[in-house]
Amino acid sequence: MAVDELDTRILRLLLDQPRTSVREYARILGVARGTLQARLDRLERDGVITSTGPVLSPPALGHPVLAFVHIEVTQGHLDDVGEALASVPEIVEAHSITGGGDLLTRVVARDNAHLEDVIQKLISLPGVVRTRSEVALRERVPHRLLPLVKSIGRSVRT
């Protein structure tokens, strides 16, 4: 999906000021409210904007431990294991990957003992051969998309 300069300005504003009203966004951007709303609807429909809800903090919810768990799966069982992972609330993200392992999960836990319990639960899932875990020590670059949107915006103008 191609985005134009107005789209990138809208996306930058959404990321910079997520709690502002559509009316205020339109005023800041100097466009009609209807134009802005149509753009937002298209960006949502095209999958550029995937969420408008709040971003929650696992540490603030009592889960300060973050680990990346690689899961090796018995051949032919990737979909089954993927579906089973959805039932584990401590898994906040899971991706099928290339390289070592078949799945990469982002797991949060209350403490190291809780993390071990979660990993034991993963190992017991049918189709899981083994896991390999890496505990995150400190976040160096938080999840962000604004630099990417700014970069896209520069390439749209040139």
DRENPASE-172010 format. One record per residue (C-alpha): residue in one letter; x, y negated, z negated. Coordinates in pm, whole numbers, plus 50000, padded with zeros to 5 digits. Each point is the difference from the previous one (the first is absolute). Layout:
BEGIN
AXYZ...
//
This chain:
BEGIN
M500005000050000A501454966650101V499814971349757D500264964250107E501324969449817L496674992749826D499785036149883T503464998049846R499144966849833I496885016349855L501965030349878R502684978249842L497354979949819L498235031649878L503305013049860D501044966449852Q496614991149850P497955032249966R497334985949769T498904970650216S496584997850165V499415003750374R498764964050008E503274987949844Y502105021450236A498174984350296R500634965049863I503715006949944L500415014750348G497904973050168V497605024550165A496265005149980R498805023749728G498285021550266T503235002650199L501915010649690Q497345025449902A499985014850351R503795003449989L499885016449656D497315024350119R502095009350306L503165004349794E498105023349766R498355018950285D503385004650173G501585013049679V502414970949948I498294990849672T499405032349812S499054987949654T498664969449829G499955013549646P502414992349719V503465015549984L500325017949666S503125006049793P500545036249886P502314988449715A497264976649873L497645029950015G502335019749772H502005018150271P503434983150011V501955029850139L500245001250380A501415030050185F500245010450362V499325037250029H500935018850316I497875030850054E500955029450219V496945018250131T499495035350132Q499754998150377G496424995550115H498744986549665L500784962950035D496354989450030D498935021949706V502714986149774G499264964750116E496345004349903A500995014949662L502244970249927A496964977350019S498715016549681V503074989549798P499284964849867E503664992249928I500825002750371V499484964950129E501325006450350A500985029950216H501495002150348S501045028550226I503644994250095T502915012150206G503285010649841G500315017649667G496575011449892D496604997350159L498284974449778L501184969649809T497824989149710R500134969849776V499105011149648V499374979149689A500105013049645R499724988749637D503485013149913N502525026250113A498135028549828H496814990250183L501974998550327E501235035449936D496405011349943V498934984450330I502895016650185Q499095033649845K496444994650124L501354993350350I502205031049994S496985021349909L497984988650304P499495027750258G502354994050292V502624980149807V503445016650025R502074975149798T500284963849898R502874975549964S499544968649793E501674966349982V499094976349716A500014963150083L502054979549757R499084964650103E498044984450284R502404979850214V497624988750274P496305001049914H497505011350260R499634970550234L498774992050346L500344962250017P503565001050145L498765023950272V497034977750082K502314969550014S502325019250235I497095009750225G498774964149996R503414987750120S500025025250285V496454990150104R501084963450036T503085007250209
//
